[in-house]
Each structure stands twice: as C-alpha cells, then as structure tokens.
Amino acid sequence: MGAEHLPVIAFTATTQPGEPSAWAILAMARAAATDPQMRAFSQWCKLVFLPMTNPDGVVHGYANTCPRGKMIFLEFDALAENSEVSPETKAIWDYLTSPPSFRE
C-alpha cells in the first residue's frame, strides 16, 4: 500500500503456524486500507504486509522451516555473504532490499 517510490515499512508474521501473528498482520492491513488515519501513512511510506512468510512449509507440516529444512529468517547473514539460501529467504531479501523506483 503506497507508491513504489516511497520508503518501505514491512510488517511480517513469523514462520511458525502455532503463533497466530498472521491474524494481527491481516488486521493491520485491513485497518491501513479502511481507516482514514491509517491510510495517511501511505502518503509518506509504502506499507507491506506479509501475513505468512512460510506457506509451503506450513502446508507440508513444518513449523519453523521451509520444505527444504531451512529456517528462512536465519539465512540473511548467509545471503549477505553470497552463500546459497532457500528461495523464500531470497524472495524476502530481494523485495525488502530493492531500491524504490523513482518517478521522473
């Protein structure tokens, strides 16, 4: 929510399905979309909501890991050092570290 060229604020749930943080993230997204005071944030930043960062892991019965047995949020150091990591880690990293596209 918000223009591409604005700074990004990301709200993410945990990878663990037993922690119901996805519901809080969804409630925040709903409030940001419907509450006029919350919508004002989209004038100065882009809001990103990731209610579940590990859906395929959860479907396959993994609580903390992706289907390849990797803990997504513990791989960012390895990725920063150009080591191989899970696709989920790379996707989150690429999205959150990509420079905003500026309008001319």
OpenMM code with the backbone's topology and positions (N, CA, C; nanometers):
from openmm import Vec3, app, unit

residues = "MET GLY ALA GLU HIS LEU PRO VAL ILE ALA PHE THR ALA THR THR GLN PRO GLY GLU PRO SER ALA TRP ALA ILE LEU ALA MET ALA ARG ALA ALA ALA THR ASP PRO GLN MET ARG ALA PHE SER GLN TRP CYS LYS LEU VAL PHE LEU PRO MET THR ASN PRO ASP GLY VAL VAL HIS GLY TYR ALA ASN THR CYS PRO ARG GLY LYS MET ILE PHE LEU GLU PHE ASP ALA LEU ALA GLU ASN SER GLU VAL SER PRO GLU THR LYS ALA ILE TRP ASP TYR LEU THR SER PRO PRO SER PHE ARG GLU".split()
positions = [
    Vec3(0.0851, -0.1159, 0.0000),
    Vec3(0.0000, 0.0000, 0.0000),
    Vec3(0.0899, 0.1224, 0.0000),
    Vec3(0.0715, 0.2112, -0.0959),
    Vec3(0.1543, 0.3293, -0.1087),
    Vec3(0.2334, 0.3253, -0.2378),
    Vec3(0.2863, 0.4371, -0.2771),
    Vec3(0.3578, 0.4475, -0.4038),
    Vec3(0.4921, 0.3758, -0.3985),
    Vec3(0.5340, 0.3240, -0.5128),
    Vec3(0.6596, 0.2489, -0.5242),
    Vec3(0.7821, 0.3303, -0.4838),
    Vec3(0.7798, 0.4584, -0.5059),
    Vec3(0.8991, 0.5400, -0.4823),
    Vec3(0.9181, 0.5782, -0.3355),
    Vec3(0.8279, 0.5422, -0.2491),
    Vec3(0.8357, 0.5795, -0.1074),
    Vec3(0.9155, 0.4769, -0.0271),
    Vec3(0.9694, 0.5175, 0.0882),
    Vec3(1.0362, 0.4204, 0.1767),
    Vec3(0.9374, 0.3111, 0.2186),
    Vec3(0.9890, 0.1915, 0.2414),
    Vec3(0.9047, 0.0765, 0.2740),
    Vec3(0.9080, 0.0468, 0.4233),
    Vec3(0.7904, 0.0221, 0.4793),
    Vec3(0.7786, -0.0310, 0.6154),
    Vec3(0.7086, -0.1658, 0.6004),
    Vec3(0.7748, -0.2724, 0.6430),
    Vec3(0.7201, -0.4071, 0.6267),
    Vec3(0.6783, -0.4650, 0.7615),
    Vec3(0.5630, -0.5283, 0.7629),
    Vec3(0.5112, -0.5965, 0.8803),
    Vec3(0.5009, -0.7442, 0.8430),
    Vec3(0.5750, -0.8302, 0.9122),
    Vec3(0.5742, -0.9720, 0.8792),
    Vec3(0.5355, -1.0572, 0.9988),
    Vec3(0.4676, -1.1646, 0.9690),
    Vec3(0.4358, -1.2638, 1.0712),
    Vec3(0.5561, -1.3565, 1.0858),
    Vec3(0.5483, -1.4437, 1.1812),
    Vec3(0.6559, -1.5406, 1.1989),
    Vec3(0.6356, -1.6576, 1.1036),
    Vec3(0.7346, -1.7416, 1.0914),
    Vec3(0.7219, -1.8609, 1.0071),
    Vec3(0.6498, -1.9735, 1.0797),
    Vec3(0.6251, -1.9573, 1.2072),
    Vec3(0.5654, -2.0637, 1.2871),
    Vec3(0.4134, -2.0559, 1.2848),
    Vec3(0.3461, -2.1586, 1.2361),
    Vec3(0.1998, -2.1542, 1.2281),
    Vec3(0.1329, -2.1546, 1.3655),
    Vec3(0.2012, -2.2021, 1.4674),
    Vec3(0.1438, -2.2056, 1.6018),
    Vec3(0.1352, -2.0685, 1.6673),
    Vec3(0.2015, -1.9699, 1.6103),
    Vec3(0.1930, -1.8338, 1.6622),
    Vec3(0.0979, -1.7563, 1.5721),
    Vec3(-0.0154, -1.7144, 1.6265),
    Vec3(-0.1201, -1.6565, 1.5411),
    Vec3(-0.0936, -1.5119, 1.4985),
    Vec3(0.0287, -1.4779, 1.4691),
    Vec3(0.0586, -1.3402, 1.4312),
    Vec3(0.0032, -1.3031, 1.2949),
    Vec3(-0.0261, -1.4017, 1.2113),
    Vec3(-0.0843, -1.3710, 1.0799),
    Vec3(-0.2148, -1.2942, 1.0952),
    Vec3(-0.2931, -1.3279, 1.1958),
    Vec3(-0.4204, -1.2576, 1.2161),
    Vec3(-0.3966, -1.1109, 1.2494),
    Vec3(-0.2927, -1.0827, 1.3272),
    Vec3(-0.2605, -0.9431, 1.3599),
    Vec3(-0.2152, -0.8673, 1.2356),
    Vec3(-0.1345, -0.9321, 1.1519),
    Vec3(-0.0883, -0.8682, 1.0286),
    Vec3(-0.2068, -0.8402, 0.9365),
    Vec3(-0.2985, -0.9353, 0.9241),
    Vec3(-0.4172, -0.9141, 0.8405),
    Vec3(-0.5045, -0.8015, 0.8957),
    Vec3(-0.5173, -0.7930, 1.0277),
    Vec3(-0.5947, -0.6847, 1.0893),
    Vec3(-0.5282, -0.5494, 1.0630),
    Vec3(-0.3953, -0.5456, 1.0689),
    Vec3(-0.3236, -0.4216, 1.0397),
    Vec3(-0.3444, -0.3806, 0.8941),
    Vec3(-0.3388, -0.4765, 0.8025),
    Vec3(-0.3598, -0.4466, 0.6604),
    Vec3(-0.5015, -0.3944, 0.6375),
    Vec3(-0.5983, -0.4555, 0.7012),
    Vec3(-0.7366, -0.4110, 0.6880),
    Vec3(-0.7530, -0.2691, 0.7407),
    Vec3(-0.6933, -0.2413, 0.8558),
    Vec3(-0.7013, -0.1064, 0.9126),
    Vec3(-0.6324, -0.0044, 0.8222),
    Vec3(-0.5187, -0.0410, 0.7680),
    Vec3(-0.4459, 0.0504, 0.6799),
    Vec3(-0.5261, 0.0816, 0.5537),
    Vec3(-0.6068, -0.0130, 0.5098),
    Vec3(-0.6849, 0.0062, 0.3876),
    Vec3(-0.8160, 0.0801, 0.4123),
    Vec3(-0.8676, 0.0753, 0.5350),
    Vec3(-1.0006, 0.1305, 0.5594),
    Vec3(-1.0048, 0.2490, 0.6550),
    Vec3(-0.9115, 0.2595, 0.7453),
    Vec3(-0.9114, 0.3678, 0.8441),
    Vec3(-0.8435, 0.4916, 0.7850),
    Vec3(-0.9145, 0.6054, 0.7798),
    Vec3(-0.8552, 0.7260, 0.7198),
    Vec3(-0.7243, 0.7697, 0.7860),
    Vec3(-0.7147, 0.7562, 0.9172),
    Vec3(-0.5895, 0.7945, 0.9846),
    Vec3(-0.4761, 0.7017, 0.9451),
    Vec3(-0.5043, 0.5731, 0.9330),
    Vec3(-0.4004, 0.4783, 0.8909),
    Vec3(-0.3634, 0.4985, 0.7442),
    Vec3(-0.4619, 0.5283, 0.6608),
    Vec3(-0.4340, 0.5497, 0.5188),
    Vec3(-0.3400, 0.6669, 0.4975),
    Vec3(-0.3365, 0.7602, 0.5912),
    Vec3(-0.2462, 0.8752, 0.5793),
    Vec3(-0.1003, 0.8310, 0.5735),
    Vec3(-0.0687, 0.7170, 0.6343),
    Vec3(0.0690, 0.6659, 0.6295),
    Vec3(0.1145, 0.6402, 0.4862),
    Vec3(0.0209, 0.6019, 0.3997),
    Vec3(0.0592, 0.5695, 0.2627),
    Vec3(0.0996, 0.6936, 0.1833),
    Vec3(0.0853, 0.8113, 0.2421),
    Vec3(0.1310, 0.9335, 0.1764),
    Vec3(0.2819, 0.9519, 0.1910),
    Vec3(0.3405, 0.8945, 0.2963),
    Vec3(0.4853, 0.9136, 0.3185),
    Vec3(0.5648, 0.7847, 0.3233),
    Vec3(0.4972, 0.6688, 0.3132),
    Vec3(0.5699, 0.5424, 0.3080),
    Vec3(0.4841, 0.4369, 0.2396),
    Vec3(0.5499, 0.3321, 0.1938),
    Vec3(0.4795, 0.2178, 0.1364),
    Vec3(0.4686, 0.1128, 0.2455),
    Vec3(0.3487, 0.0671, 0.2729),
    Vec3(0.3262, -0.0348, 0.3748),
    Vec3(0.3156, -0.1709, 0.3080),
    Vec3(0.3909, -0.2676, 0.3595),
    Vec3(0.3909, -0.4033, 0.3063),
    Vec3(0.3508, -0.4978, 0.4187),
    Vec3(0.2588, -0.5875, 0.3906),
    Vec3(0.2092, -0.6826, 0.4902),
    Vec3(0.2324, -0.8252, 0.4409),
    Vec3(0.3067, -0.9037, 0.5184),
    Vec3(0.3323, -1.0446, 0.4861),
    Vec3(0.2709, -1.1293, 0.5975),
    Vec3(0.1437, -1.1689, 0.5833),
    Vec3(0.0782, -1.2425, 0.6917),
    Vec3(0.1346, -1.3817, 0.7150),
    Vec3(0.1924, -1.4425, 0.6124),
    Vec3(0.2549, -1.5729, 0.6313),
    Vec3(0.3764, -1.5811, 0.5406),
    Vec3(0.4913, -1.5972, 0.5992),
    Vec3(0.6149, -1.5993, 0.5215),
    Vec3(0.6567, -1.7404, 0.4831),
    Vec3(0.5842, -1.8407, 0.5309),
    Vec3(0.6242, -1.9792, 0.5079),
    Vec3(0.5046, -2.0676, 0.4719),
    Vec3(0.4214, -2.0280, 0.3758),
    Vec3(0.3007, -2.1073, 0.3498),
    Vec3(0.3292, -2.2491, 0.3025),
    Vec3(0.4303, -2.2686, 0.2194),
    Vec3(0.4566, -2.4048, 0.1724),
    Vec3(0.5116, -2.4928, 0.2833),
    Vec3(0.5897, -2.4348, 0.3729),
    Vec3(0.6381, -2.5111, 0.4876),
    Vec3(0.5245, -2.5555, 0.5775),
    Vec3(0.4290, -2.4656, 0.6014),
    Vec3(0.3146, -2.4978, 0.6864),
    Vec3(0.2299, -2.6074, 0.6223),
    Vec3(0.2058, -2.5974, 0.4926),
    Vec3(0.1265, -2.6985, 0.4223),
    Vec3(0.1908, -2.8363, 0.4351),
    Vec3(0.3233, -2.8409, 0.4341),
    Vec3(0.3946, -2.9680, 0.4437),
    Vec3(0.4194, -3.0120, 0.5885),
    Vec3(0.3647, -2.9377, 0.6850),
    Vec3(0.3739, -2.9782, 0.8248),
    Vec3(0.4972, -2.9306, 0.8990),
    Vec3(0.5717, -2.8389, 0.8422),
    Vec3(0.6904, -2.7862, 0.9105),
    Vec3(0.6516, -2.6629, 0.9906),
    Vec3(0.6942, -2.6553, 1.1144),
    Vec3(0.6589, -2.5417, 1.1988),
    Vec3(0.7528, -2.4233, 1.1786),
    Vec3(0.8812, -2.4482, 1.1659),
    Vec3(0.9776, -2.3385, 1.1600),
    Vec3(1.0569, -2.3316, 1.0303),
    Vec3(1.0463, -2.4312, 0.9473),
    Vec3(1.1329, -2.4370, 0.8303),
    Vec3(1.0519, -2.4441, 0.7012),
    Vec3(1.1189, -2.4111, 0.5926),
    Vec3(1.0594, -2.4304, 0.4611),
    Vec3(1.0682, -2.5799, 0.4287),
    Vec3(1.0092, -2.6253, 0.3194),
    Vec3(1.0150, -2.7687, 0.2879),
    Vec3(1.1571, -2.8239, 0.2716),
    Vec3(1.2547, -2.7376, 0.2472),
    Vec3(1.3937, -2.7835, 0.2353),
    Vec3(1.4656, -2.7880, 0.3707),
    Vec3(1.3919, -2.7651, 0.4801),
    Vec3(1.4511, -2.7735, 0.6128),
    Vec3(1.5297, -2.6509, 0.6554),
    Vec3(1.5166, -2.5403, 0.5851),
    Vec3(1.5900, -2.4173, 0.6177),
    Vec3(1.5020, -2.3230, 0.6971),
    Vec3(1.5599, -2.2574, 0.7969),
    Vec3(1.4893, -2.1534, 0.8719),
    Vec3(1.5092, -2.0216, 0.7974),
    Vec3(1.4035, -1.9747, 0.7355),
    Vec3(1.4080, -1.8616, 0.6436),
    Vec3(1.4729, -1.7380, 0.7051),
    Vec3(1.4319, -1.6994, 0.8240),
    Vec3(1.4808, -1.5750, 0.8824),
    Vec3(1.6190, -1.5870, 0.9450),
    Vec3(1.6759, -1.7058, 0.9452),
    Vec3(1.8113, -1.7223, 0.9976),
    Vec3(1.9142, -1.7326, 0.8864),
    Vec3(1.8731, -1.7091, 0.7634),
    Vec3(1.9636, -1.7218, 0.6498),
    Vec3(2.0098, -1.5881, 0.5923),
    Vec3(1.9641, -1.4778, 0.6468),
    Vec3(2.0000, -1.3485, 0.5885),
    Vec3(2.1499, -1.3206, 0.5947),
    Vec3(2.2173, -1.3623, 0.7012),
    Vec3(2.3631, -1.3445, 0.7083),
    Vec3(2.4326, -1.4198, 0.5947),
    Vec3(2.3902, -1.5428, 0.5712),
    Vec3(2.4499, -1.6227, 0.4638),
    Vec3(2.4245, -1.5573, 0.3283),
    Vec3(2.3049, -1.5055, 0.3090),
    Vec3(2.2729, -1.4405, 0.1822),
    Vec3(2.3571, -1.3147, 0.1627),
    Vec3(2.3784, -1.2393, 0.2697),
    Vec3(2.4611, -1.1187, 0.2607),
    Vec3(2.6043, -1.1531, 0.2215),
    Vec3(2.6470, -1.2752, 0.2517),
    Vec3(2.7815, -1.3213, 0.2157),
    Vec3(2.7816, -1.3998, 0.0850),
    Vec3(2.6715, -1.3903, 0.0092),
    Vec3(2.6562, -1.4573, -0.1210),
    Vec3(2.6590, -1.6096, -0.1125),
    Vec3(2.6175, -1.6647, -0.0002),
    Vec3(2.6052, -1.8099, 0.0121),
    Vec3(2.4673, -1.8521, -0.0372),
    Vec3(2.4532, -1.9802, -0.0695),
    Vec3(2.3250, -2.0318, -0.1174),
    Vec3(2.2260, -2.0399, -0.0019),
    Vec3(2.1040, -1.9955, -0.0286),
    Vec3(1.9973, -1.9976, 0.0721),
    Vec3(1.8686, -2.0461, 0.0057),
    Vec3(1.7638, -2.0624, 0.0859),
    Vec3(1.6351, -2.1064, 0.0326),
    Vec3(1.5728, -1.9970, -0.0546),
    Vec3(1.4899, -2.0364, -0.1507),
    Vec3(1.4237, -1.9368, -0.2364),
    Vec3(1.3360, -1.8385, -0.1579),
    Vec3(1.2767, -1.8850, -0.0477),
    Vec3(1.1921, -1.7969, 0.0327),
    Vec3(1.2747, -1.6835, 0.0925),
    Vec3(1.3921, -1.7166, 0.1444),
    Vec3(1.4799, -1.6143, 0.2011),
    Vec3(1.5189, -1.5137, 0.0938),
    Vec3(1.5568, -1.5644, -0.0223),
    Vec3(1.5994, -1.4771, -0.1319),
    Vec3(1.4853, -1.3863, -0.1760),
    Vec3(1.3642, -1.4385, -0.1842),
    Vec3(1.2497, -1.3575, -0.2269),
    Vec3(1.2232, -1.2438, -0.1279),
    Vec3(1.2261, -1.2736, 0.0018),
    Vec3(1.2035, -1.1696, 0.1023),
    Vec3(1.3168, -1.0677, 0.0979),
    Vec3(1.4402, -1.1150, 0.0910),
    Vec3(1.5575, -1.0267, 0.0843),
    Vec3(1.5480, -0.9343, -0.0372),
    Vec3(1.5212, -0.9917, -0.1535),
    Vec3(1.5148, -0.9120, -0.2763),
    Vec3(1.4065, -0.8053, -0.2683),
    Vec3(1.2934, -0.8423, -0.2126),
    Vec3(1.1834, -0.7461, -0.2045),
    Vec3(1.2165, -0.6322, -0.1080),
    Vec3(1.2677, -0.6674, 0.0083),
    Vec3(1.2908, -0.5652, 0.1104),
    Vec3(1.4157, -0.4817, 0.0849),
    Vec3(1.5093, -0.5314, 0.0074),
    Vec3(1.6324, -0.4553, -0.0168),
    Vec3(1.6357, -0.3891, -0.1534),
    Vec3(1.5340, -0.4110, -0.2365),
    Vec3(1.5361, -0.3493, -0.3689),
    Vec3(1.5121, -0.1991, -0.3544),
    Vec3(1.5890, -0.1209, -0.4284),
    Vec3(1.5713, 0.0235, -0.4204),
    Vec3(1.4349, 0.0625, -0.4777),
    Vec3(1.3735, 0.1652, -0.4211),
    Vec3(1.2439, 0.2078, -0.4756),
    Vec3(1.2618, 0.2626, -0.6161),
    Vec3(1.1602, 0.2469, -0.6973),
    Vec3(1.1662, 0.3043, -0.8313),
    Vec3(1.1134, 0.4480, -0.8224),
    Vec3(1.1941, 0.5411, -0.8650),
    Vec3(1.1573, 0.6812, -0.8552),
    Vec3(1.0928, 0.7294, -0.9840),
    Vec3(0.9929, 0.8109, -0.9675),
    Vec3(0.9279, 0.8702, -1.0835),
    Vec3(1.0066, 0.9922, -1.1262),
    Vec3(1.0083, 1.0180, -1.2545),
    Vec3(1.0794, 1.1375, -1.3041),
    Vec3(0.9812, 1.2449, -1.3393),
] * unit.nanometer
topology = app.Topology()
chain = topology.addChain("A")
for resn in residues:
    res = topology.addResidue(resn, chain)
    for name in ("N", "CA", "C"):
        topology.addAtom(name, app.Element.getBySymbol(name[0]), res)
